[in-house]
Amino acid sequence: MEFINKCFINGKWVDAVSGETFSVYNPATGEVIGSVPFCSTIDAQLAIKSAGDAFLPWKKTTGKERSKILRKFYELIISNKEQLAKIMVMEQGKVIAEARTEIEYGASFIEWFAEEAKRIYGDIVPKLKAEQKLFTFKEPVGVVAAITPWNFPSAMITRKIAPALAAGCTVIVKPSEETPYSALFLAKLAQEAGLPDGVLNIIFGDANAIGDALTLSPEVRMLTFTGSTSVGKLLMEKCSKTVKKVTLELGGNAPFIVFEDANIKEVVKGLLASKLRNGGQSCICVNRVYIHINIFEEFLKRLKAEFNNIKVGNGLDETNNIGALINEKAVNKVNILVSNALQNGGEILYQAEIDRSSPCFLAPLIISNNSDNTLIAKEEIFAPVISLFKFENEDEVIDRANATNYGLAAYVYTEDMRKAWRVSEELQYGMVAINDVGISSEVASFGGVKESGIGREGGRSGILEYLEDKFIVMR
C-alpha cells in the first residue's frame, strides 16, 4: 500500500516548513497508518504563491490542451481504482465496495469536465449603435482555494478541482486532516497526467491558520467549501474582506416522505440505500423519515426484516456492508441525539447486532419519534440511525419537511404523479428525488438553498462557478 507522507506544493513533495507532523488513524482498528506534515500559515503562503505563479501560463492554455490532461488524469484514476479504494477504506472507514464506487463517481467529474473544457462559450451581444460590436467571453476566476471534508475524501476533491482546472484556474486543496492520503494520491496521478507544476497544490494541518491564509489572501480569488454550515458561514465572512467568489456546499436535514400509495418494497430499498451509504455520513442521506400513518406498521415490518442483512465491521472485509464511523467523537454525538429522542418520548424499535471490536463501530438502529423538536429531528445524524415520524396528510408533511434552516435534498415516494409534482414544487430544497435516491451525478447540478449552501457543482452549471464574464465593446 502506497502512502505519500508529504504535502504537495509547486509540483514538489515537501515537508511542512516547521518540520511538524501529525498521525493519521484507521478508524476501524485505531492503528496509526502514517504521519503527514502539519502545515501552517507559511506553508499556505507558499502554496498560494505557487498557484499564483502558475495561473497565467495555465490560463493561456487552450481548452483542448486542458482537456487532454484531464482525460489522462481520469484514465489514471480508473486504472488505480483498487489502490485508491483501499487507501480510502484505511483512512476513512467505509466499506471497500463503497470506496470503489466513490472512486468511479469522483473520476466521472474529471471525465465530464475534461469535455466541458472545450465548450466554454461566449456571446455576441446585439449592438445598440451601428458602429459598435459587443462581445462577452469567459475568463477563469483565478487562484481557487478548495476546502474538502473527510466523508468522501476523493469525490469531494474531484468535484471541485475538475471544473476549476478545466476553466483554467489553479487550485490549492486543503483536505480534512482525518483523510489526507486520498488527496495526495490524486495529486500524484494528476502530476503523472501532465498537470504543470503549481497548478494543483495540497496542504493540511492547522485548520485555522490555513483557513485564514486562504480566505484573507487577495491572490486567492475564490473559495469553494464543503462542510458544516457553521464553518461555511465563518469562511464566507472572512472571504468578504477581499470580496472573493464563494461556493458553499453545507449541511442538510433531508426529509424522506412516504405517502400511503407508495410501493413499500421500493421505499425500504431506497431508504436503506441512502441511509446506510457511508454509514449515514453524507449530507444528502435521509435524516427524517415521514411515513403515512396508515402504512406505518407494514413499512416497519419490512424495514426490520431488511436489518437482518446488515453487517458492520472493518471495511476491507468484503462481507461487511457498513464500516466504521470516522472517529469516537462522531459516535458520541449520535448517542447524544438518540438519548435526547428517548427522553422526549421516542422509542428504539430495532437495533442490529454488531462486532464491537472498535469504538468507532455503531449499531444501526430504528427509532420512532414523537416530536419534531428533538435534536435528532433538527440536526444531521451522520450515522446509520433511521429516525421515523408519522404523518396524516400532504399539507402537514410539507410544512414539517420545510420547517428547517436547511434545504439540500429531499425524497418523495408516491405512485400519484400529480402529487409527486405538486409536493416537489412545494418542498424548499435544491434537489428533490421522486421514487429514487440517486440524486447526485456528474451530469446534474448539485447544491442547496437556504443555509445548505451557495452555488452548484456538476453538470453544465458546475464550470460556470469558476468563470467570470468579461464584456468588450468595440467601436
DRENPAPA-143815 format. One record per residue (C-alpha): residue number from 1; residue in one letter; x, y, z. Coordinates in steps of 0.25 Angstrom, whole numbers. Example, Ala and Ser with C-alpha at 12.3 -4.5 7.8 and 13.67 -1.06 7.14 Angstrom:
! DRENPAPA-143815
> 1,a,49,-18,31 $
> 2,s,55,-4,29 $
END
This chain:
! DRENPAPA-143815
> 1,m,0,0,0 $
> 2,e,6,13,-4 $
> 3,f,4,25,6 $
> 4,i,10,38,2 $
> 5,n,15,45,15 $
> 6,k,18,59,9 $
> 7,c,9,71,5 $
> 8,f,9,75,-10 $
> 9,i,14,89,-14 $
> 10,n,19,94,-27 $
> 11,g,20,80,-32 $
> 12,k,29,76,-21 $
> 13,w,27,66,-9 $
> 14,v,31,74,3 $
> 15,d,30,75,18 $
> 16,a,24,86,26 $
> 17,v,34,97,28 $
> 18,s,33,95,43 $
> 19,g,36,80,41 $
> 20,e,24,77,50 $
> 21,t,15,65,46 $
> 22,f,2,58,51 $
> 23,s,-3,44,51 $
> 24,v,-14,38,43 $
> 25,y,-22,27,49 $
> 26,n,-30,15,43 $
> 27,p,-44,17,50 $
> 28,a,-47,2,49 $
> 29,t,-35,-2,56 $
> 30,g,-29,10,63 $
> 31,e,-16,7,57 $
> 32,v,-7,19,52 $
> 33,i,-5,17,37 $
> 34,g,4,28,35 $
> 35,s,8,43,38 $
> 36,v,8,55,29 $
> 37,p,13,69,30 $
> 38,f,5,79,39 $
> 39,c,5,91,31 $
> 40,s,2,105,36 $
> 41,t,2,119,31 $
> 42,i,15,120,24 $
> 43,d,12,107,16 $
> 44,a,-1,112,12 $
> 45,q,6,125,7 $
> 46,l,16,116,-1 $
> 47,a,4,109,-8 $
> 48,i,-3,122,-11 $
> 49,k,10,127,-18 $
> 50,s,11,114,-25 $
> 51,a,-3,115,-30 $
> 52,g,-2,130,-33 $
> 53,d,11,128,-42 $
> 54,a,5,116,-49 $
> 55,f,-8,123,-52 $
> 56,l,-5,132,-65 $
> 57,p,2,120,-72 $
> 58,w,-9,111,-69 $
> 59,k,-20,121,-73 $
> 60,k,-13,123,-86 $
> 61,t,-14,108,-90 $
> 62,t,-26,104,-99 $
> 63,g,-38,97,-94 $
> 64,k,-33,85,-103 $
> 65,e,-20,85,-96 $
> 66,r,-26,85,-83 $
> 67,s,-36,74,-87 $
> 68,k,-25,65,-91 $
> 69,i,-18,65,-78 $
> 70,l,-31,64,-70 $
> 71,r,-35,52,-79 $
> 72,k,-22,45,-76 $
> 73,f,-24,48,-61 $
> 74,y,-37,41,-62 $
> 75,e,-31,29,-68 $
> 76,l,-20,28,-57 $
> 77,i,-31,29,-46 $
> 78,i,-39,18,-52 $
> 79,s,-26,9,-54 $
> 80,n,-22,11,-40 $
> 81,k,-36,10,-34 $
> 82,e,-33,-2,-25 $
> 83,q,-21,5,-19 $
> 84,l,-29,18,-17 $
> 85,a,-41,10,-11 $
> 86,k,-32,3,-1 $
> 87,i,-25,16,3 $
> 88,m,-39,22,6 $
> 89,v,-44,10,14 $
> 90,m,-32,10,23 $
> 91,e,-33,25,26 $
> 92,q,-48,28,25 $
> 93,g,-54,15,30 $
> 94,k,-65,12,19 $
> 95,v,-66,-2,13 $
> 96,i,-58,-6,1 $
> 97,a,-70,-7,-9 $
> 98,e,-74,7,-6 $
> 99,a,-60,12,-7 $
> 100,r,-59,6,-21 $
> 101,t,-72,13,-25 $
> 102,e,-67,26,-20 $
> 103,i,-54,26,-28 $
> 104,e,-62,23,-40 $
> 105,y,-72,34,-36 $
> 106,g,-61,44,-34 $
> 107,a,-54,41,-47 $
> 108,s,-67,43,-54 $
> 109,f,-65,58,-51 $
> 110,i,-51,58,-57 $
> 111,e,-57,52,-69 $
> 112,w,-69,61,-70 $
> 113,f,-61,74,-69 $
> 114,a,-50,69,-78 $
> 115,e,-61,70,-89 $
> 116,e,-66,83,-83 $
> 117,a,-53,90,-84 $
> 118,k,-55,90,-99 $
> 119,r,-69,96,-98 $
> 120,i,-67,110,-91 $
> 121,y,-74,119,-100 $
> 122,g,-76,134,-100 $
> 123,d,-87,142,-107 $
> 124,i,-89,153,-118 $
> 125,v,-98,163,-112 $
> 126,p,-108,171,-121 $
> 127,k,-102,185,-123 $
> 128,l,-108,198,-119 $
> 129,k,-101,207,-129 $
> 130,a,-97,204,-143 $
> 131,e,-82,206,-141 $
> 132,q,-82,197,-129 $
> 133,k,-78,182,-127 $
> 134,l,-82,176,-114 $
> 135,f,-76,163,-108 $
> 136,t,-75,155,-95 $
> 137,f,-66,144,-93 $
> 138,k,-62,135,-81 $
> 139,e,-49,136,-73 $
> 140,p,-44,127,-61 $
> 141,v,-47,133,-47 $
> 142,g,-32,131,-43 $
> 143,v,-26,124,-32 $
> 144,v,-36,115,-25 $
> 145,a,-36,110,-10 $
> 146,a,-43,97,-8 $
> 147,i,-46,92,6 $
> 148,t,-52,78,6 $
> 149,p,-58,68,16 $
> 150,w,-54,54,21 $
> 151,n,-67,47,18 $
> 152,f,-64,46,3 $
> 153,p,-49,49,2 $
> 154,s,-47,46,-13 $
> 155,a,-60,51,-19 $
> 156,m,-61,64,-11 $
> 157,i,-48,67,-17 $
> 158,t,-50,63,-31 $
> 159,r,-64,70,-32 $
> 160,k,-57,83,-29 $
> 161,i,-43,82,-36 $
> 162,a,-49,77,-49 $
> 163,p,-57,89,-53 $
> 164,a,-46,98,-47 $
> 165,l,-35,92,-55 $
> 166,a,-44,91,-68 $
> 167,a,-47,106,-67 $
> 168,g,-33,110,-66 $
> 169,c,-32,112,-51 $
> 170,t,-21,108,-42 $
> 171,v,-24,101,-29 $
> 172,i,-20,99,-14 $
> 173,v,-27,88,-7 $
> 174,k,-28,87,8 $
> 175,p,-34,73,11 $
> 176,s,-38,68,24 $
> 177,e,-27,64,34 $
> 178,e,-35,51,36 $
> 179,t,-33,47,21 $
> 180,p,-20,53,15 $
> 181,y,-16,41,7 $
> 182,s,-27,40,-3 $
> 183,a,-24,55,-7 $
> 184,l,-9,52,-8 $
> 185,f,-10,40,-17 $
> 186,l,-19,48,-26 $
> 187,a,-9,59,-27 $
> 188,k,2,48,-31 $
> 189,l,-8,44,-42 $
> 190,a,-10,58,-47 $
> 191,q,5,60,-48 $
> 192,e,6,47,-56 $
> 193,a,-5,52,-65 $
> 194,g,4,64,-69 $
> 195,l,-2,75,-60 $
> 196,p,8,86,-59 $
> 197,d,15,90,-46 $
> 198,g,8,99,-37 $
> 199,v,-6,97,-44 $
> 200,l,-10,87,-32 $
> 201,n,-5,88,-18 $
> 202,i,-9,80,-6 $
> 203,i,-7,85,9 $
> 204,f,-13,81,22 $
> 205,g,-10,83,37 $
> 206,d,-14,95,45 $
> 207,a,-28,98,40 $
> 208,n,-30,112,46 $
> 209,a,-16,117,41 $
> 210,i,-18,111,27 $
> 211,g,-32,115,26 $
> 212,d,-28,130,30 $
> 213,a,-17,130,20 $
> 214,l,-26,125,9 $
> 215,t,-38,134,12 $
> 216,l,-30,147,14 $
> 217,s,-21,146,3 $
> 218,p,-24,155,-8 $
> 219,e,-17,146,-18 $
> 220,v,-28,135,-15 $
> 221,r,-40,140,-23 $
> 222,m,-50,128,-20 $
> 223,l,-53,119,-8 $
> 224,t,-60,106,-10 $
> 225,f,-64,99,2 $
> 226,t,-72,86,6 $
> 227,g,-74,84,21 $
> 228,s,-83,89,33 $
> 229,t,-92,101,32 $
> 230,s,-85,108,44 $
> 231,v,-71,107,38 $
> 232,g,-77,111,24 $
> 233,k,-83,124,30 $
> 234,l,-69,127,37 $
> 235,l,-61,125,24 $
> 236,m,-72,133,16 $
> 237,e,-70,145,26 $
> 238,k,-55,144,24 $
> 239,c,-55,144,9 $
> 240,s,-63,157,9 $
> 241,k,-51,164,14 $
> 242,t,-45,162,0 $
> 243,v,-59,160,-7 $
> 244,k,-56,146,-12 $
> 245,k,-65,138,-20 $
> 246,v,-70,126,-11 $
> 247,t,-78,113,-14 $
> 248,l,-82,106,-1 $
> 249,e,-88,92,0 $
> 250,l,-93,92,14 $
> 251,g,-101,83,24 $
> 252,g,-114,76,21 $
> 253,n,-126,71,28 $
> 254,a,-133,62,17 $
> 255,p,-147,58,19 $
> 256,f,-152,45,13 $
> 257,i,-167,46,11 $
> 258,v,-175,33,8 $
> 259,f,-189,34,4 $
> 260,e,-200,24,6 $
> 261,d,-200,19,-8 $
> 262,a,-185,17,-9 $
> 263,n,-178,4,-13 $
> 264,i,-173,0,1 $
> 265,k,-163,-10,-5 $
> 266,e,-157,0,-13 $
> 267,v,-158,10,-1 $
> 268,v,-150,1,8 $
> 269,k,-140,-2,-3 $
> 270,g,-137,13,-6 $
> 271,l,-137,17,9 $
> 272,l,-126,7,13 $
> 273,a,-118,10,0 $
> 274,s,-118,25,4 $
> 275,k,-117,24,20 $
> 276,l,-107,13,21 $
> 277,r,-98,18,10 $
> 278,n,-84,22,16 $
> 279,g,-91,18,30 $
> 280,g,-100,30,28 $
> 281,q,-89,40,28 $
> 282,s,-94,48,16 $
> 283,c,-100,62,15 $
> 284,i,-111,57,5 $
> 285,c,-114,44,13 $
> 286,v,-128,42,19 $
> 287,n,-130,49,32 $
> 288,r,-145,50,35 $
> 289,v,-154,39,30 $
> 290,y,-168,43,30 $
> 291,i,-177,31,28 $
> 292,h,-192,32,26 $
> 293,i,-199,27,38 $
> 294,n,-208,16,30 $
> 295,i,-196,9,25 $
> 296,f,-186,11,37 $
> 297,e,-187,-3,43 $
> 298,e,-186,-10,29 $
> 299,f,-174,-2,26 $
> 300,l,-167,-4,39 $
> 301,k,-169,-19,38 $
> 302,r,-162,-19,24 $
> 303,l,-151,-10,29 $
> 304,k,-148,-19,41 $
> 305,a,-147,-31,32 $
> 306,e,-136,-24,24 $
> 307,f,-128,-20,36 $
> 308,n,-124,-35,38 $
> 309,n,-115,-33,26 $
> 310,i,-107,-22,31 $
> 311,k,-93,-26,35 $
> 312,v,-84,-15,42 $
> 313,g,-68,-17,42 $
> 314,n,-55,-14,36 $
> 315,g,-57,-8,22 $
> 316,l,-46,-17,16 $
> 317,d,-55,-29,19 $
> 318,e,-63,-31,6 $
> 319,t,-75,-37,14 $
> 320,n,-77,-25,22 $
> 321,n,-87,-14,17 $
> 322,i,-85,-3,27 $
> 323,g,-71,1,32 $
> 324,a,-67,10,44 $
> 325,l,-71,24,47 $
> 326,i,-59,34,45 $
> 327,n,-56,35,60 $
> 328,e,-61,33,74 $
> 329,k,-66,47,75 $
> 330,a,-76,44,63 $
> 331,v,-81,32,71 $
> 332,n,-83,40,84 $
> 333,k,-90,51,76 $
> 334,v,-100,40,71 $
> 335,n,-102,35,85 $
> 336,i,-106,49,90 $
> 337,l,-116,50,79 $
> 338,v,-122,37,82 $
> 339,s,-123,39,97 $
> 340,n,-130,53,94 $
> 341,a,-140,46,85 $
> 342,l,-143,35,96 $
> 343,q,-144,46,107 $
> 344,n,-155,52,98 $
> 345,g,-164,40,96 $
> 346,g,-156,33,85 $
> 347,e,-154,18,85 $
> 348,i,-144,9,79 $
> 349,l,-151,-1,70 $
> 350,y,-140,-9,66 $
> 351,q,-124,-10,68 $
> 352,a,-115,-18,59 $
> 353,e,-105,-27,66 $
> 354,i,-90,-23,62 $
> 355,d,-76,-26,64 $
> 356,r,-71,-16,75 $
> 357,s,-56,-18,73 $
> 358,s,-55,-3,70 $
> 359,p,-61,8,78 $
> 360,c,-64,14,64 $
> 361,f,-74,3,60 $
> 362,l,-88,7,63 $
> 363,a,-100,-2,63 $
> 364,p,-110,2,53 $
> 365,l,-124,5,59 $
> 366,i,-138,9,56 $
> 367,i,-144,19,66 $
> 368,s,-158,25,66 $
> 369,n,-160,40,69 $
> 370,n,-172,47,75 $
> 371,s,-166,61,74 $
> 372,d,-161,70,63 $
> 373,n,-154,78,74 $
> 374,t,-143,67,77 $
> 375,l,-129,69,73 $
> 376,i,-130,57,64 $
> 377,a,-140,64,56 $
> 378,k,-133,77,55 $
> 379,e,-118,73,53 $
> 380,e,-111,64,43 $
> 381,i,-110,50,49 $
> 382,f,-98,45,41 $
> 383,a,-99,31,45 $
> 384,p,-108,18,41 $
> 385,v,-119,23,50 $
> 386,i,-133,23,44 $
> 387,s,-142,33,51 $
> 388,l,-157,31,48 $
> 389,f,-168,40,49 $
> 390,k,-183,38,45 $
> 391,f,-192,48,37 $
> 392,e,-206,48,33 $
> 393,n,-208,58,21 $
> 394,e,-200,65,10 $
> 395,d,-200,79,15 $
> 396,e,-196,75,29 $
> 397,v,-184,67,24 $
> 398,i,-179,78,14 $
> 399,d,-180,88,26 $
> 400,r,-172,79,35 $
> 401,a,-162,76,24 $
> 402,n,-159,90,21 $
> 403,a,-158,94,36 $
> 404,t,-143,95,36 $
> 405,n,-132,104,32 $
> 406,y,-126,94,23 $
> 407,g,-130,92,8 $
> 408,l,-121,82,1 $
> 409,a,-128,69,-2 $
> 410,a,-142,63,-1 $
> 411,y,-148,50,-5 $
> 412,v,-163,47,-8 $
> 413,y,-169,33,-10 $
> 414,t,-183,32,-17 $
> 415,e,-190,26,-29 $
> 416,d,-198,38,-31 $
> 417,m,-190,47,-41 $
> 418,r,-199,59,-39 $
> 419,k,-196,58,-24 $
> 420,a,-181,56,-28 $
> 421,w,-180,69,-36 $
> 422,r,-189,77,-26 $
> 423,v,-180,73,-14 $
> 424,s,-167,74,-21 $
> 425,e,-170,88,-25 $
> 426,e,-174,92,-10 $
> 427,l,-162,86,-4 $
> 428,q,-152,97,-1 $
> 429,y,-140,88,-5 $
> 430,g,-129,90,-16 $
> 431,m,-131,75,-20 $
> 432,v,-143,66,-20 $
> 433,a,-143,51,-23 $
> 434,i,-157,44,-27 $
> 435,n,-157,29,-24 $
> 436,d,-142,29,-25 $
> 437,v,-130,33,-16 $
> 438,g,-119,34,-27 $
> 439,i,-119,49,-26 $
> 440,s,-104,52,-30 $
> 441,s,-96,50,-43 $
> 442,e,-86,58,-51 $
> 443,v,-97,62,-61 $
> 444,a,-106,69,-52 $
> 445,s,-104,82,-43 $
> 446,f,-103,79,-28 $
> 447,g,-106,89,-17 $
> 448,g,-116,94,-7 $
> 449,v,-124,106,-3 $
> 450,k,-125,113,10 $
> 451,e,-114,110,19 $
> 452,s,-110,98,11 $
> 453,g,-101,106,2 $
> 454,i,-98,115,-9 $
> 455,g,-95,111,-24 $
> 456,r,-95,98,-31 $
> 457,e,-85,86,-34 $
> 458,g,-86,77,-46 $
> 459,g,-94,78,-59 $
> 460,r,-94,90,-68 $
> 461,s,-94,99,-57 $
> 462,g,-82,94,-50 $
> 463,i,-71,100,-58 $
> 464,l,-79,114,-59 $
> 465,e,-75,115,-44 $
> 466,y,-60,116,-48 $
> 467,l,-62,126,-59 $
> 468,e,-65,141,-60 $
> 469,d,-72,149,-71 $
> 470,k,-63,159,-78 $
> 471,f,-71,169,-87 $
> 472,i,-64,176,-98 $
> 473,v,-70,188,-106 $
> 474,m,-62,191,-119 $
> 475,r,-65,204,-127 $
END
